[in-house]
């Protein structure tokens, strides 16, 4: 749900799509097979690894418009269990997220548990930019949490702090990941930011 948030025609989902495209085309160049596991709070989908440009387009289509028949309800599995259970061979797993959710530390810890069998690489999408809407009046703003549906009335000054709080939380998750031995790269709204993923 949060990937639908954005500013000036750019959403978090657009950045994730570009990241998938960059990683996918890198796989095409190196003749690697590319797959996708996408999650929300209630379900996930799995597209097994295949090669070629058509697979990259398919992954992008599935990410942007998940088809109901592909969605699997989340039960008691952890994200790490779903990932490891979906892979039959040692793989490079690129996890793309804004990590702006309460269970982020738990998910990062889970990923360290499957690191012995796979290479784990994290890409953190800048989740603060949707709040950078410029000057605001000192009035009140009715906000809605897109993940929970909870509504909250915020003053203009409180709203201005959300971007800073988001950046601070993401920095905390970055340090937490590094502490647990997981490599992490940050990417923002600038399309050139993604070139670092390939360069590294």
N, C-alpha and C positions, 0 to 999 in steps of 0.2 A: 504494500500500500504506500509506504513512504517514497518509493521510487517514482510515484506520480507527482511528487512535489517538485517545484522548480521556480524559475524566475525568468522573465523575458523570453519565453518560448523554449527554454532549456530545462529539462527535468533530470532528476537523478537517474531515471531509467535510460535516458539518452546516453548518459555517460557510461553506464553499465553496458549498453549495447555496443558502444564504440570500443570498450575494453574487450568484450567478447570478440568483436571483429578483428581487432589487432592481434589477439592471442590466436584466433582461428587462422588468420592469414599467415601468421608465423608458422603454425603447424603445417599449412599447405607448402610453404617454402621448404621446410625441413622434412616434408613427407611423413609427418606424424599424424596419428589418428586423433580426432578431437571429439569429445562428448560434452554433455551438459547435465548438471543436476541443479535444479532451481527450487528454492524453498519459499514458502510464506509460513505464517503461523499455523495454518490448518492443513496444508498439503504440500506435496512436492511432485516433481516430474523428473524422469530419467530418460535421457536420449543416449544410447550406447555410442561409444567412440567409432567414428568412421573417418575416412580420408576424403580430401578433395574440396573444391570451392563450393560445390552444391551442399555439402554438409555444413559449411559455415553459414550459408544462407538459411538452411533449415534451422540451425540453432538460434539464429537471430529471430526467425519467425516464431519459433516456439517460446522464446523468452518474451517477445513483445505481446504475443497473443496466445497464451497457453490454451491448448484444446482440452476440453473437459474430459475426454476419454483418456488423456495421458496423465491426469492428476491422480495422485495416490494419497489418500487421507493419512495424516500424521497420527500415529497411535502413541505407543510408549517408546518408540525409537528415538535415540538422540540423532542429531545431524551427523555426527561422526560415524555412527552405526550405519546410517543410510548410505553414506559415501563409501565406506569400506565394504559394505555388503553389495554394492553395485559394481565393484571393480574386481576383475579376476586376475589382474597382473599388476606389477609395480607400475605406478603412474605418477606423473606430475600433476598435482591438484592445485589449481589456482582458485582461491576463494575471493570473490569480488563482493564487497559490501560497504555500507557506510558505518557499520558497527555501532549505530546509534540505537541500540535496544538494550533493555535491562540485563538480558542474559548473555551479553557479549563476552564477558570474561569466562563464563562457563563453556561457551562454544569454543573459544580459543584454547582452553584447557583440554577439551575433547579432541581437538585437532592434534594436539601434541601426542595423544594416545595412539594415533594411527601413523605418526611420523616415522616409526621404525619400518613400516612397509611401503611408504610412499614419500615423495618429495612434496612438501607443503609450501605454498607461496601465497601470501596475502596481498590483495590490492584494496586499499582503503579509498573509497570515493568521498570527496569533500561533501559533507552533508550540511554545511553551514551556509552555503551561498544562497539558498532560497529565502533566508531571513534578511539578506542585505538589500532591502528595497529602498534605501535612501532615507530622506528626511520624513519624519512622522510628526503628526500633531501630538499634543499632550492628552489626546482623548483616549477612549477605550476601544479595544479590539476584541471581537469575539472569535476565539480560536478553537479549532477542533483537532484533536489528536487523530490522525488518519489511521493509526494502528488500532486504537481502542475505541474510537468514536466518542471519547469523553470531550465535553465542551468546557472551556474555561475562559473567563473574562480577564483580559490582560490590559494593563495600562501601556501607553506608548513607550515609556521607559523600560518596562518589563520586557516588551517585545524586542526592543533593541538589544537586550542582553542575551537573547536566545542564540544568536549566531556565535557570540563569544563562548557561551556555555557549550555549544556543540563542538566548537574547535577544541576547547579544553578537554572535553570528554574523549574526543577522538585522539588527542595527544596522549591521554591516559591509556587508551587501548593500544596505541602504538608502542608505548613503553612496556606495557604489560606483555604484548606479543614478543617483543625483543627479549624481555626477561625470560620468557619461556622458550627461547631459541627458534622463533619463527621469523623468517624474513618478511618484511612488509614494505610496500611501496605506496606512496600517496599519489593520487591523481585528482586534478581539479577540473574546472570547466573548459580550460584551454585545450584544444585538440592536440597541441604539441606536447602536452604533459604526458601523453601516452607513448611517445617515442622512447621515453626512458625505460618502459617495460621491456621493449625489444633490445635496447642498447645494453641493459644489464644482463 
